[in-house]
Structure formats: C-alpha cells, structure tokens
C-alpha cells in the first residue's frame, strides 16, 4: 500500500503545480467536463489544440496505476473574493463486478482554495514525517541482510522530496487562454 500513498502524493503535487491557475469564467464549463470523449483529438494538430489539451490534461489526477480507476479532475476559479477549487469525478463500473468504487459514480465538491492547499500541505507533512521515521529506523537498526541500502542517499532523496510541495506551490502556469479558446474551437467545433 505504501506505493499507492506515495504515488497519490506525487500526483497531487503535480496537480498543485499544474492546475491551480484560475480558469476564466467562460472556460469553467469545459473544465467541468470529466472524462468526456473529445472528438477529433488526433486529427487536429495545431499549437492552439496542443495548448488546449495541455491545459485540460493538467487538471486530471493521474490514476492509471489503479484498476478500474475513477477520472478525477480539478480546477480553480476566482470570482471576486471567492477563490475555490472544484474536484469532480466520474467512475465507470467494473464490467466484471469485482471492484467497486465506494462513492457516487459522479460527483463534484467545491472547497475554498486555502482549505484545499491546507489539505495538500497536511498530506505532505504526514507522509514526509512517516518517511523520516522509517529512515531513522533503518539508520538505527539497518535493513534486512539481503537488502543493500545506502542510508545517506536515502536521506538526500528524502530531503529533495521535502522541497517538492514548496516548488509546486510556487509554480505559476502561464496559460495562453486565447490559444486555449482557439484550440477548443478546432477540437470541439464550439466556443466555450
């Protein structure tokens, strides 16, 4: 299970880095399309179409490592003093009926951006603290005899991980919204 926790942490940080730029009001409806098939994606090859696909893709939480994974997308909106993050999901049932998603098949939750960032910071803090504890235990007691372990390199890697959230929060995407709008017209045949 640790693999999935770390992977989720990495993917959440990628979302913080790439999807926290506020979406213009006219594009919120497009941002809210979760796991919809966009026609003609492979037939339109323009910089504007690439800009659109890059922007839309940056809002997805990567879950491809899970079997029967939900599509989860988030976007940020700022209207006056109201600064929120919306998380929406869509989940298709397992055709074999083996794995069930415990939440509703579709849904949407909106929270203040400050609460979302605080939750990400708590995940980061808790994960890094647990990893720090494990490294300390390995340094004190060592690893199994058949495991080759460089504790100092592990500490350096851990120190680098501790710097990922501040870098993700500092990243400021500079989306060319006019290019995205043009790309949407080419990809979807419609204006936002």
C-alpha positions as CSV (number, residue, x, y, z in Angstrom):
1,X,0.0,0.0,0.0
2,X,2.9,2.4,0.6
3,X,3.4,2.6,-3.2
4,X,-0.1,4.0,-3.7
5,X,0.2,6.6,-1.0
6,X,3.5,7.9,-2.4
7,X,2.1,7.8,-5.9
8,X,-1.0,9.7,-4.8
9,X,1.2,12.3,-3.1
10,X,3.3,12.7,-6.3
11,X,0.2,13.1,-8.4
12,X,-1.5,15.6,-6.0
13,X,1.7,17.7,-6.1
14,X,1.6,17.6,-9.9
15,X,-2.0,18.9,-9.7
16,X,-1.0,21.7,-7.4
17,X,1.8,22.6,-9.8
18,X,-0.3,22.5,-13.0
19,X,-3.9,23.1,-12.2
20,X,-4.0,25.9,-9.7
21,X,-4.1,28.7,-12.2
22,X,-7.6,30.2,-12.1
23,X,-9.8,29.2,-15.0
24,X,-11.5,32.1,-16.8
25,X,-15.3,32.1,-16.2
26,X,-16.1,31.3,-19.9
27,X,-14.0,28.1,-19.7
28,X,-15.4,26.7,-16.4
29,X,-17.9,24.5,-18.3
30,X,-15.1,22.9,-20.3
31,X,-13.1,22.5,-17.2
32,X,-16.0,20.6,-15.6
33,X,-16.2,18.0,-18.4
34,X,-14.7,15.0,-16.6
35,X,-13.7,12.0,-18.7
36,X,-15.7,13.1,-21.7
37,X,-14.6,11.9,-25.1
38,X,-13.4,14.8,-27.1
39,X,-13.8,14.0,-30.8
40,X,-11.1,14.7,-33.4
41,X,-8.3,14.9,-30.9
42,X,-5.9,13.1,-33.1
43,X,-6.8,14.9,-36.3
44,X,-6.2,18.5,-35.1
45,X,-2.5,19.3,-34.9
46,X,-2.0,23.0,-34.1
47,X,-0.2,24.8,-31.3
48,X,-3.6,26.0,-30.1
49,X,-5.0,22.5,-29.9
50,X,-1.8,21.4,-28.1
51,X,-2.3,24.3,-25.6
52,X,-5.9,23.2,-25.0
53,X,-5.0,19.6,-24.4
54,X,-2.1,20.6,-22.2
55,X,-4.4,22.8,-20.1
56,X,-7.2,20.4,-19.8
57,X,-4.9,17.5,-19.0
58,X,-3.1,19.4,-16.3
59,X,-6.3,19.2,-14.2
60,X,-6.6,15.5,-14.1
61,X,-5.4,13.4,-11.1
62,X,-3.4,10.5,-12.6
63,X,-4.9,7.2,-11.5
64,X,-3.8,5.0,-14.3
65,X,-2.0,2.7,-11.9
66,X,-5.3,1.7,-10.3
67,X,-7.5,-0.9,-11.8
68,X,-11.0,0.5,-12.7
69,X,-9.8,3.9,-11.6
70,X,-12.1,7.0,-11.4
71,X,-11.4,10.0,-13.6
72,X,-10.8,12.9,-11.2
73,X,-10.4,16.5,-12.4
74,X,-9.9,19.7,-10.5
75,X,-10.0,23.4,-11.4
76,X,-9.7,26.6,-9.6
77,X,-12.0,29.6,-10.0
78,X,-11.7,33.1,-8.6
79,X,-14.8,35.3,-8.7
80,X,-14.4,38.5,-6.7
81,X,-13.2,37.4,-3.2
82,X,-14.5,33.8,-3.8
83,X,-11.4,31.6,-4.5
84,X,-12.3,28.0,-4.8
85,X,-11.1,24.6,-6.0
86,X,-13.7,22.2,-7.5
87,X,-13.0,18.5,-7.6
88,X,-15.2,16.5,-9.9
89,X,-15.1,12.8,-10.7
90,X,-16.7,10.1,-12.9
91,X,-16.3,6.4,-12.4
92,X,-17.4,3.6,-14.7
93,X,-18.4,0.4,-13.0
94,X,-16.1,-2.6,-13.3
95,X,-17.5,-4.7,-16.1
96,X,-16.6,-7.9,-14.2
97,X,-18.2,-6.6,-11.0
98,X,-15.1,-7.3,-8.9
99,X,-14.0,-3.8,-7.9
100,X,-16.5,-1.2,-6.7
101,X,-15.9,2.5,-6.2
102,X,-17.4,3.4,-2.8
103,X,-18.5,6.9,-3.8
104,X,-21.2,8.0,-6.2
105,X,-20.4,7.3,-9.9
106,X,-20.2,11.1,-10.5
107,X,-19.9,14.0,-8.2
108,X,-18.5,17.4,-7.6
109,X,-17.2,19.1,-4.4
110,X,-16.1,22.7,-4.1
111,X,-13.9,24.0,-1.3
112,X,-12.0,27.2,-0.6
113,X,-8.6,27.1,-2.3
114,X,-7.0,27.8,1.1
115,X,-8.6,24.6,2.5
116,X,-7.5,22.6,-0.5
117,X,-3.9,23.8,-0.2
118,X,-4.0,23.2,3.6
119,X,-5.2,19.6,3.0
120,X,-2.4,19.0,0.5
121,X,0.1,20.5,3.0
122,X,-1.1,18.1,5.7
123,X,-0.8,15.1,3.3
124,X,2.7,16.3,2.5
125,X,3.6,16.8,6.2
126,X,2.3,13.5,7.3
127,X,3.9,11.5,4.5
128,X,7.3,13.2,5.0
129,X,7.1,12.6,8.7
130,X,6.4,8.9,8.3
131,X,9.2,8.6,5.8
132,X,11.6,10.4,8.1
133,X,10.7,8.0,10.9
134,X,11.3,5.0,8.7
135,X,14.7,6.3,7.6
136,X,15.6,6.9,11.2
137,X,14.7,3.3,12.0
138,X,16.7,2.0,9.0
139,X,19.7,4.1,10.1
140,X,19.4,2.7,13.7
141,X,18.6,-0.9,13.0
142,X,19.6,-1.5,9.4
143,X,17.8,-3.3,6.6
144,X,17.3,-7.0,6.1
145,X,20.6,-8.8,5.4
146,X,19.7,-9.4,1.8
147,X,18.9,-5.7,1.1
148,X,21.6,-3.3,0.0
149,X,20.8,0.1,1.4
150,X,22.6,3.5,1.2
151,X,21.0,5.4,4.1
152,X,22.8,8.6,3.3
153,X,21.5,8.5,-0.3
154,X,18.0,7.8,1.1
155,X,18.3,10.9,3.3
156,X,19.4,13.0,0.4
157,X,16.4,11.7,-1.6
158,X,14.1,12.4,1.3
159,X,15.5,15.9,1.7
160,X,14.7,16.5,-2.0
161,X,11.2,15.2,-1.6
162,X,10.6,17.7,1.2
163,X,11.2,20.5,-1.3
164,X,8.6,19.4,-3.8
165,X,5.5,21.0,-2.3
166,X,7.0,24.5,-2.0
167,X,8.2,24.2,-5.6
168,X,4.7,23.0,-6.7
169,X,3.0,25.9,-4.9
170,X,5.5,28.4,-6.4
171,X,4.9,27.2,-9.9
172,X,2.8,29.7,-11.9
173,X,1.5,28.3,-15.1
174,X,1.1,30.9,-17.8
175,X,-1.7,29.5,-19.9
176,X,-2.4,31.3,-23.2
177,X,-6.1,31.4,-22.7
178,X,-6.7,32.9,-26.2
179,X,-4.8,29.9,-27.7
180,X,-7.0,27.5,-25.5
181,X,-10.2,29.1,-26.8
182,X,-8.9,28.8,-30.4
183,X,-7.9,25.2,-29.7
184,X,-11.3,24.4,-28.3
185,X,-13.0,25.7,-31.4
186,X,-10.7,23.4,-33.5
187,X,-11.0,20.4,-31.3
188,X,-14.7,20.5,-30.3
189,X,-16.2,22.7,-33.1
190,X,-17.7,25.0,-30.5
191,X,-16.8,28.1,-28.4
192,X,-16.6,27.7,-24.7
